[in-house]
């Protein structure tokens, strides 16, 4: 596991720097809360750990679990 320190507005590039898979940016830090922005292609799923665990434990397709958590208000890609 790689652990790094970043300040607000700084980024981490995932993959080849000349053609990255995606970018993770520290969008905002307020107190003990950090907003993280993920810039990845739509075909790559990015989930919070609790959502990913629920997808695996329920053996459901990820869209079904995400829709259930969001109360059915999930934007279609």
TORKOL-4160 file (C-alpha; in steps of 0.2 Angstrom, whole numbers, padded with zeros to 4 digits, m for minus):
77
<pt num="1" X="0000" Y="0000" Z="0000"/>
<pt num="2" X="0006" Y="0017" Z="m0005"/>
<pt num="3" X="0003" Y="0031" Z="0008"/>
<pt num="4" X="0006" Y="0049" Z="0003"/>
<pt num="5" X="0003" Y="0066" Z="0009"/>
<pt num="6" X="m0006" Y="0079" Z="m0002"/>
<pt num="7" X="m0013" Y="0097" Z="0001"/>
<pt num="8" X="m0029" Y="0104" Z="m0005"/>
<pt num="9" X="m0029" Y="0105" Z="m0024"/>
<pt num="10" X="m0014" Y="0093" Z="m0026"/>
<pt num="11" X="m0016" Y="0077" Z="m0037"/>
<pt num="12" X="m0011" Y="0059" Z="m0039"/>
<pt num="13" X="m0009" Y="0052" Z="m0056"/>
<pt num="14" X="m0014" Y="0033" Z="m0058"/>
<pt num="15" X="m0005" Y="0024" Z="m0072"/>
<pt num="16" X="0007" Y="0030" Z="m0085"/>
<pt num="17" X="0009" Y="0049" Z="m0083"/>
<pt num="18" X="0009" Y="0052" Z="m0101"/>
<pt num="19" X="m0008" Y="0043" Z="m0103"/>
<pt num="20" X="m0015" Y="0040" Z="m0086"/>
<pt num="21" X="m0029" Y="0029" Z="m0081"/>
<pt num="22" X="m0036" Y="0042" Z="m0070"/>
<pt num="23" X="m0032" Y="0056" Z="m0058"/>
<pt num="24" X="m0036" Y="0058" Z="m0039"/>
<pt num="25" X="m0037" Y="0076" Z="m0033"/>
<pt num="26" X="m0039" Y="0083" Z="m0015"/>
<pt num="27" X="m0054" Y="0095" Z="m0019"/>
<pt num="28" X="m0057" Y="0102" Z="m0002"/>
<pt num="29" X="m0052" Y="0100" Z="0016"/>
<pt num="30" X="m0063" Y="0107" Z="0030"/>
<pt num="31" X="m0059" Y="0101" Z="0048"/>
<pt num="32" X="m0058" Y="0082" Z="0048"/>
<pt num="33" X="m0067" Y="0080" Z="0032"/>
<pt num="34" X="m0058" Y="0078" Z="0015"/>
<pt num="35" X="m0067" Y="0079" Z="m0002"/>
<pt num="36" X="m0058" Y="0069" Z="m0015"/>
<pt num="37" X="m0062" Y="0071" Z="m0034"/>
<pt num="38" X="m0059" Y="0056" Z="m0045"/>
<pt num="39" X="m0057" Y="0058" Z="m0064"/>
<pt num="40" X="m0058" Y="0041" Z="m0072"/>
<pt num="41" X="m0066" Y="0035" Z="m0088"/>
<pt num="42" X="m0084" Y="0030" Z="m0085"/>
<pt num="43" X="m0080" Y="0011" Z="m0088"/>
<pt num="44" X="m0070" Y="0011" Z="m0072"/>
<pt num="45" X="m0080" Y="0009" Z="m0057"/>
<pt num="46" X="m0076" Y="0019" Z="m0042"/>
<pt num="47" X="m0085" Y="0016" Z="m0025"/>
<pt num="48" X="m0084" Y="0020" Z="m0007"/>
<pt num="49" X="m0078" Y="0005" Z="0003"/>
<pt num="50" X="m0095" Y="0002" Z="0011"/>
<pt num="51" X="m0104" Y="0002" Z="m0006"/>
<pt num="52" X="m0091" Y="m0010" Z="m0013"/>
<pt num="53" X="m0093" Y="m0022" Z="0002"/>
<pt num="54" X="m0111" Y="m0022" Z="m0001"/>
<pt num="55" X="m0110" Y="m0026" Z="m0019"/>
<pt num="56" X="m0099" Y="m0040" Z="m0015"/>
<pt num="57" X="m0109" Y="m0047" Z="0000"/>
<pt num="58" X="m0126" Y="m0046" Z="m0009"/>
<pt num="59" X="m0118" Y="m0053" Z="m0025"/>
<pt num="60" X="m0128" Y="m0040" Z="m0035"/>
<pt num="61" X="m0124" Y="m0030" Z="m0050"/>
<pt num="62" X="m0116" Y="m0014" Z="m0044"/>
<pt num="63" X="m0130" Y="m0003" Z="m0052"/>
<pt num="64" X="m0143" Y="m0012" Z="m0042"/>
<pt num="65" X="m0134" Y="m0009" Z="m0025"/>
<pt num="66" X="m0130" Y="0009" Z="m0029"/>
<pt num="67" X="m0148" Y="0013" Z="m0034"/>
<pt num="68" X="m0154" Y="0005" Z="m0018"/>
<pt num="69" X="m0142" Y="0016" Z="m0008"/>
<pt num="70" X="m0147" Y="0031" Z="m0017"/>
<pt num="71" X="m0166" Y="0028" Z="m0016"/>
<pt num="72" X="m0167" Y="0024" Z="m0034"/>
<pt num="73" X="m0161" Y="0042" Z="m0039"/>
<pt num="74" X="m0146" Y="0036" Z="m0049"/>
<pt num="75" X="m0141" Y="0046" Z="m0065"/>
<pt num="76" X="m0138" Y="0034" Z="m0080"/>
<pt num="77" X="m0122" Y="0036" Z="m0090"/>
